[in-house]
């Protein structure tokens, strides 16, 4: 079983052609090179379900603290405190514990009617027009508004931050992307945090500013302004991007499977299961990077300490060793576990919110637009180093 060599599969995570449809390459990786090495960018990759799960579970060997995006890890970018995706225990556990107070069942129940109201306001004016855009008319705005309601920050600042991250990680020209620098959107977040100190409210920002905890040194304290800014920046970006991509994939995949879409229209109780299958079938966050702290052996090959390793989540979710007919989309599939939200200590804190948003978006769309076809002449796929999805997905209501 080869890792690399003449005639073996090649995987370039910055190749826009591969990003457009990575699954043929992923299948070859799983079959021919389950431990893959890329000499150009100097990283290893695992692609099978069990390997992706085990890597993300072993946080001591495969750490997140040097970055979970390959270009951040390779360039040694500074990670601000509070960015829990890029932290390891004990700091990670401390910050995650504080942030978990946000995504409680109570908060999810409170926010559901507000999310539904926004969907209705967005979609109702489009009824009877014969077309709409899954991204521009709904998916790009709804997650941003939802996170804004939780954070308590203005929409325009959310939008500026989202657009900054999207520009910085695009793969339009291929190659290793530049790491985006801090800009005005972060400065405005910082200013708003200071304003919220003097004007507390029932939102996440106020809760983070007032939270007292014992840090890993045993000192009782509150979060620093820098830590709060790290939290807010992380949520504003990650919470927008992945859910936007999920809703976009729903528009495309259900257009390609009209018989299953009709089943969802007839029985909306199937929608939560359809959301899980969408997450497996087209994982919005397809790859995560880790830094290897000690030499390990996998599939008969040595991975040196200090290496960068990519866990190919989207490949693991299409692994024949885990899922029967994995390239078949099936809303009735019995999924005991998928990897779309990660695994282990970094399992996505916002998974319940993403599921809620995906479910409500589908319920509201299908109620108004039971059938549609994608307008492929005007659809535009997004290409970034961290998420897969669509910039524009216009559809014609049939």
N, C-alpha and C positions, 0 to 999 in steps of 0.2 A: 504494500500500500504506500503510494508515494505522497510526499508532502509538496515538493516542487521539482521541476526538472524539465528537460526537453519534451515538448509535446503535451505537457500537462496544462490544466486549466489556468487561466489568468483572471484575476479579479482586481479591478481598479475602482475603488469606492468613489472616485471623483470623475468617472467617465459618464457623461450625461446619457449616452446610449444604453449603458448598463443600468443606470438609474431608472430609465424609462420602463424597462422590463427586466428586473434582475433575476427572475426565477429560473430561467434556463442555466445561468451561471451558478446560481445557488445549488441547483440539483447536481451539477457536475462537481462542485466543491464537496457536497455531502458524500457523493459516491467515490470520487477519485482522490480528493485531498481533504479529508476531514480535519486535518491540521494543515493550514495553508500558510505559506510565507511569501510576502510581497517584498522584493528587494528594492524596488524603486522608492517606496515610502517607508520601508523598514518596519513592517508590522506582521504579526501572526493573526490568524483568524480561525474561529471555530464556527461550524455551520449546522451541526446536528442538534436536535432538540435537547438530548441529555447533556451534551457538552455545553451548550449555551446556558442551560439551567445550572449546571454545576459550577461554571465559571462565575456567574452572577451571584451564586450562593456563597462561594468561598471568598469573602471580602478581605481576609487576611492576606491571601496570596495574590488576588487580583483586585487592587485597590482603586478607588475612585478619586482619591485626593489630589492626583495630578491632572485631573480632567477626564471627562467621559466622552469627549469629542476628540477625534484623532488629532486634528490640527492644534487644538489647545494643549493636548498632552505633548505632542512633538515639539512645540515651540516654547514650552515651559511658561505659559501665560500665568500671571498672578490671578488667583481665585479669591474674590472677596469673601469675608466671613458671612455665614448665613446661607451660602449657596449649597444646600444639603445634597444636591446631585453630585457635587464634587468634594464631598467630605467623607471621612472614615470615622469610626468610633475612636474615642468617646465623644468627640465634638458632634459628629453626625447624630448620635443617639439623642443628645441633648437638644439640638435644634429641631430634629424630627418630632420629638416629644412635644415641644412647644407648638409646632405647626399643626400637629394632629388635632389640636383643640378646635381648629377651624372646620375640618371636614367631618363634623359630627352628624349623626342622623337628624338631630334637631335642625341644624343649619340647612341640610339638604331639603328637609320638608318645608322650611321657610322660603327657600329660594325657588322651589319648583314652580309655584304659580307665577312668579315674576318672569322666569324663563319662558313659560308658556305664553304669557301675555306679550312678551317681545316677539316671539315667533308669529303670533297671530297678527300683530301690528305690521310685521314685515311682509307676510304672505297675503293677507287679505286684499291689499290693493292690486296684487298681481293676478287674482282670479279673473278669468275672462280675457286676459291679454294674449293667451296662447303660448307664452314662453316665460321663463325666468332663469336665473343663474344660481345654481346651488351655492357657489362661493360668494359672489358679489352681493347677492340679495339676502343671504342667510348665514352661511358658514363662517364668513370672515368677520361678521358683526356680532352674532349671538354669543360665542364664547368670550369675546372681548367685553361685552356688556355684563356678562355673568361674573367674570373675574372682577370687573370694575365695581359691581355691587358688593362683592365680598371684601374687596380691598378698601373701597371708599375713596377712589381717586377718579379724576375726570376722564371722560372717554377720549378726549384728544390726546392726553398723555399716554393712555394705553395704546392708542393707534400708532403714535410716533415710536414708541418703544418696540412694538411688534414689527413695524416696517424696518426699523434699524437692524434688528436681529435677522430678519429675512434677507435684507440686502447683503449683510456681512457674510452669510453662509451660502450664498448662491453658487451654483456650479456652472454658470453660463459658458465659461471658457475652459472648463475642466481644470485639473491641477489642484494643488493644495490651496484652499481659500485663505485669504487674509483674516486674521482675528479682528472683529470689530472693536474699535476703541470706544471708551465712554463718550457720550455726547449730551446734547441738551436735554434729551428725555430723562436721563438719569439725574441730571441736575434738578430738573423740575420735580422728580420723585422726591429727592432729598428736601427740596423746599416745602413740598407738601407734607412730608413727615413732620417738619418743624411746625407747620401751621396746625397739624392735627394734635400736636402736644398741647396747644392752647385751646383747641376746639375739639374735645373728645366726642366720639360718636359710637354707635353700636355697629362697629365694623372691625375687620381683621387688624387694620393698622393700629387702632386704639388698643385692641387686645394685646398685640405684640409689644406696644410701647409700655403697657402697664404690667405685663407678666413678670412675676418674680420667680426665681428658680435658683437651685444650688448647682453651680457649674462643676465641671469635672475636677476642679481643684478644691471643691468644698466651700467656695465662697458664695454667699447669698447675694444675688444682684439682679439687675434688669438687663435687657439687651442693649447693646450700644446702638447708636444711630446707624453705624456702618453695618451692623448685623441686620437691623430692621430693613435697611435699604437692600441688602442682599436677598432677603426673603421676598420683598416686594418685586424686585427685578426678576427673580426666578419665576415667581408665580405669573407675573404679567406676560412673560415670554412663553414659558412651557405650557401654561394653561390655555393660551390662545392657539398655538401652533397645532398641537396634536389633535384637539377636538375639531378644529377647522378641517384638517385632513380627513378625519373620520367621516364627517358629514359629506365631504366631497366624494369620497369613495362610495358612500351609500348611493349617491346619485348615479354614478357610473355603473356600479356592479348590479344594482337593481334594474337599470335600463337593459342590461345584458341578460337578465334573468326575469323576464316579464311574468312567467308563470308563478315564480316565487313571490314576486311583488304583489300579484293578485291575491295570493294567500294571506299576505300581511294586511291588505286592504280588508279582506273578508274577516280576518281574525287578528285584531291588533294585539292580542295577548301573546302572539308569536314574536312581537318586535324585540323584546329584550334578548331572546335567543338569537335573533338576526343580528343584533348589535355585536354579540360575542363572536359570531361567525365572521362578521366584517372585520373585527379586530384581528382575528386569526388570519383571515384570507388576504387582507391588505393592511398589514401592520403600519400605523402612521409613523412610528419611530422604529425604523428597521435595523439599526445598528448602534451598539454602545461600545465605547473604548474602555480599556482597563490597563493599568500599569502593573507589571509582574514583579513582585517583591523578592521572589526566590526562584531558583532554578526548578523547573518541573518537567516531567515527561508526559507526553500525551500522544497516543497512537504511534508509539515507538520512536518518537522524536523529542529532542531536548529543546525546551524554551528557556533561554538564559534569563537570569535576573536582570531587571532593567529594561525588558522588552515592552513594546506596546502590543496589545492584543485586542482584536475586535470580536465581540460576540454578536453574531448575525441573527438577531431576533426574528426577522422576517423569514429567514431560511429555516430556522428551527420550527416555526409555525407551519411550514410546508413539508415537514419531514415525514416521509412514508413510514419511518420506524415508529412514529407516534400516532399519526392520523391516517386512517384509510382514505384512499383517493384524495390526497391533500390539495390537489389542484382543482378539485370540484367544489364549487360554492354550494352550500347546503344549509338553509336556515333551520333545518331539523337536526343538524348534527349534535350529538351528545358530547359536549366539550367538558371534560373534567378539569382541564388546565390548559391555558395557552400562555405565551410569553410576552404578549403585547404590552403589559404593564410592568415588565421586569419580574424579578424574583428575589427573594431574600430580603435583606435589610433595606434595599433600595426599591422595593415594590412601590409603585406609584401611589403617593398619598392622595392624589386627586382622581383615582380610578372611579370612585363612586360618583363624583361630579361629572366626569367624562361620560360615564354610562347614562347618567340622568340626562345630560344634554343631547347625547345621541338618540336616546329613546324619545324624548320630547320632540326633537327635530323631525324624526321619522313619522311620529304620530300626526304632527301638524301638517307636514307635507302630504302624506298619503290621504289625509282627510279631504284636502282641497284638490290634489293633483294625483289621481290614482294611476295614471299612465303618462309616460313621457319617453321621448327619444333624445339622445345626446346630439347636439349640434356640433359635430366634430370639426367642421370648417372653422369654428371660432373657439373651440376648447383649447386651453393652454395648460400644459402640465408644468408644475413647479419643480425645480431641481435645486436642492440644498444638500448639505453634507449630513444633516441630522434627521430630517423628516421627508416623507414622500407624499405627494398629493397633487392638488390642482390649484392653479392661480385663477382660472376661470373655467367653469363647467356649465355653459348655457344649455338649456334643454327646451325642446318643443313639446308642448302638451298635446297629446294625441287623443 
